Amino acid sequence: MPVHADSPPSTLAEMPHADASAPRATGRGACIGVFDSGLGGLSVLRAIRAHLPQADLLYVADSGHAPYGEKSDEFIGARSEHISRFLMSQGAELIVVACNTATAAAVHHLRQRWPDMPVVGVEPGVKPAVAQSRTQRIGVLATPFTLQSQKFQTLLTRHGGAAHIVLQPCPGLAREIEQGQLDSPGLRALVASFSQPLIDADVDTAVLGCTHYPFVAPLFKQALGDGVHIIDTAEAVARQTARLVQDLPSSHPVHEGASDGATRLWSSGNPALLTQVAHAWLSLKTQAGALPKE
């Protein structure tokens, strides 16, 4: 499902709006819940907003329990269920798991738990990378958990073909991005370190296999060089979400004079940091709330 996405616009204000004459095409009347282990899923939220400018978007950053890559499948499953239940209590009629680790560990559980609730997951874009690479030398940058997961191994077997694929775990990178500073010396050092094996392998395509990583795509571009094509999955996730919205029951009927969709934010960590980062990265002027505890 994931396909190549060009570099996303830097702010919500720069995003293209769909034809407002087709309510469901713009997401009008729909309510979509999105969650991640932390701030990285904001890259997916940004892409969804571009496709569905009038949908209500609900976002939970589970920063109080990040990173998920250091947690067990059982823990991630329990957190994913708790957050999904909260999002549904706020009106969500579709859930987007904007986290590769949570997708691998919990998306099957969520679909079994709520079989009538559409659940969209994310996965590294191996298939489009193989399709687009000229040299069939590809690097996948992801968390250690994602690369070790059975779900990713199945993806690799299904779509890797005869390509030479370098799997590069990036321990600590998502945690560093969580600090909210996208050009710190520590962050640059991590990006340079994780890029070097891909440079040594002479890849021509690099897959960003974590929703945090698109926010440092410029650093990866600088480290890897202009000759390396970077693939991010947020655009594909947004397109799939937009397709599923067309099939949702009209439980939230469009009403006369309905305005553009609202965006609401919650964090299990520091709501003030989520508020600050959402404003700095997405130009969102929304006050984040505290995610209720179980």
Secondary structure, DSSP 8 states (H G I E B T S, - for coil): ---------SSGGGS----TTSHHHHTTT-EEEEEESSSTTHHHHHHHHHH-TTSEEEEEE-GGG--GGGS-HHHHHHHHHHHHHHHHHTT-SEEEE--HHHHHHHHHHHHHH-TTS-EE-----HHHHHHH-SSSEEEEEE-HHHHHSHHHHHHHHHH-TT-EEEEEE-TTHHHHHTTS-TT-HHHHHHHHHHHHHHHHTT-SEEEE-STTGGGGHHHHHHHH-TTSEEE-SHHHHHHHHHHHHHTS-SSS---TT--S--EEEEESS-HHHHHHHHHHHH------EE----
